[in-house]
Amino acid sequence: MFKWFEKLQADGSAAMPASALPWQRLLKRDKLAALLIALPLLLTSLYFLTLSQDRYVSEAKVVVKRGADDKAGSLDLGMLLGGGASTLREDAMLLQQYIHSPDMLARLDQTLNLKQAFGAPAGWDWLYRLPADATREDFLDYYRNRVDIQFDDKTSLLAIRSQGFTPEFSQKLNRAILAESERFINELSHKISREDMAFAQREVDNAYAELRQAREKLLTYQNHHGLIDPQAQAQATGQLVAELEGKQAQMEAELRNLQSYLQNDSPQVVSARNALEALKTQIAREKTKLTSAEDDKLNRKASQFQEIRAWVEFRTDLYRLALTALEKAKVAAAHKQKSLAVISSPQLPELAEYPRRLYTLASLLLVASLLYGTIRLALSIIEDHKI
């Protein structure tokens, strides 16, 4: 590379006669300046004058809004910690990803014929024209470069900027993006609500089926044993036994009183003794109903019945909770709907925003001048070393 610099400088020096004017010497010496500065500026200017096409930008600002369940009337810890803002940010980021997705591109291409709109109107502007044989990946990259999305963290606003070779198309493209974004937000919100309600309905159906099974088990047990409530029956039997035992104590006292002044074979004593024996037999029989080694006694039945009834009550509580959850899901579905609020609608641009000719030429001049200065400095260092 240094040899090329030396050759360029040598050619300039050799071709310059001693009688040449200063401006001629400067011109001969600054072939490098013409190559690095004048030529790029000239080519870029010719491109802007002949090939480049104006590109217009239409801008819209939107925000994803939620329904009335945002707890506007109350303050909770989540709101104090910025939970609401985080939710809005997540919704906005989802929308941003969808706008740049292949699904959005497919819908827009079907509606607006983007390949035709970004192809023919560009003319010979090959830098910004969409090739007719562009692949899907190239088409998607081109679309993402023509549709810019800017997100504001403070306000959760999305600024959607769409480019077009005509003002009408840029506005039309932006409106189509907003319409498809509104459909996406609504569908996403309704889908979540439908899934929540479907889940709550399935829980209600499952809870009701379990409750019916528990009730059928309870009815079958009652019909099989012929008892409505074994526990109540056991309590009644126990109360009867207690009363009989009290009466037994009373009859035993009366018998001892009769035996104190009558013979054991007297009719009064015999009658009292027989009545007492009959009462003892009745008490034993009633106690046998309550407890014994057999499985059909009231204490075991009461325990089994209590277990079955507790299961029925538990299933009833679950069914009640499932119904409450379903009602809450219905209310939430009515209030948690998301919508796309358009803060600034797409406007019809009057002036082309691109290409930025003066900005591009000024930037090119600055870069070319820096490159030229660097190369001139390198050549001067080479000359100094040669000397």
C-alpha positions, 0 to 999 in steps of 0.5 A, a space after each residue: 500500500 505504501 508503494 502505491 502511495 509513493 507511486 502516486 506522489 512520484 507521478 504527481 511530482 514528475 508530471 509537474 514542470 518547474 514553470 507550473 503555476 501554484 494552483 496547477 502544482 496544487 491540482 497535480 499534487 492533490 489527485 489524492 484529494 480528488 480521488 478521496 473527496 471530490 469523486 465520492 461527493 460527485 457520485 453521491 450527488 449524481 445518485 441523489 439527482 438522478 436515481 434516488 427516490 423520495 421516501 415519505 414517513 407517516 407516524 402514529 403513536 399508540 398505547 395498549 390500554 386495559 379495562 376497568 379492573 386496573 384497581 383505579 380506586 385502590 392502591 396496592 403494593 403491586 401498583 406502588 412497586 410499578 406493577 401496572 407500568 410493567 404490565 403496560 410495557 409487556 403489552 407494548 413489547 408484545 405488540 412491537 414484536 408482532 408488528 415486525 413479525 412475519 405474520 404481520 408482513 403476510 397480512 399487510 402484503 395480502 392487503 396492500 401488495 407490499 412487493 409491488 408498492 416497494 418495487 415499481 415506484 422506486 424506479 432505478 433507485 436500486 439501493 432502496 428498491 425491493 427486488 422482484 425475486 427477493 426471498 422471504 427473509 430479504 422481504 422481511 428484512 426490507 419490511 423491518 427497515 421500512 417500518 420503525 417502532 420506537 418505545 418510550 419507557 416512561 409513558 409506554 407509548 409506541 411510535 410507529 413510523 412507516 415509509 413509502 415512496 408516496 405520501 398516500 402509501 406511507 399513510 395507508 401502510 401506517 393505518 393498515 398496521 394500526 388496524 391489524 395491531 388492534 385486531 391482534 390486541 383484541 384477539 389476544 385479550 379475548 383469547 386469554 379471557 376465553 381460556 380463563 373462562 373455559 378453565 373455570 367452567 371445566 373446574 365447575 364441571 369436575 367439581 359438580 361431577 365429584 359432588 354428585 358421586 359423593 352424594 350418590 355414595 351417601 344415599 347408597 349408604 343410607 339406603 343400604 343401612 336404612 338409616 338417615 343419620 346413624 350418628 343421630 341414631 347413635 346419640 339417641 340410643 346413647 341418651 336412651 341408655 342413660 335414661 334407662 340406667 337412671 331408671 335402673 338405679 331408681 328401681 334398685 333403690 326401691 327394691 332394697 327399700 321393699 326388701 328392708 321390710 318384706 320377705 324376698 318371696 313377697 309379691 311386691 319384691 318379686 314384681 320389683 325384681 322382675 321389673 329390674 331384670 327386664 330393665 337390665 335386659 333392655 339396657 344390655 340390648 340397647 348397648 349392644 346396638 351401640 357397640 360390639 365386635 360386629 361391623 353393623 353396630 351404630 358406632 361403626 356406622 356413625 363413624 363411616 357415615 361421618 366420613 362420607 358426609 365430611 367428604 360430601 361437605 368438602 366436595 360441596 365447598 369445592 363446588 361452591 369455590 368453583 362457581 365463585 371462580 367462574 363468576 369472577 372469570 366472567 366479570 374479569 372477562 368483561 373488565 380486563 379487555 385490552 384495547 389499542 388507544 391511538 394517541 396520534 393518528 397517521 398523518 399525510 406527510 407533505 415533505 419527504 424525510 428521506 433521503 437526507 441529502 445535505 446530512 448525507 453529503 456533509 457526513 460523507 465530506 467529513 469522513 472523506 476529509 478524515 480519510 484524506 488527512 490520514 493518508 496525507 499524514 502517512 505520505 508525509 511520514 514516508 517522505 520524512 523517513 526517505 530523507 
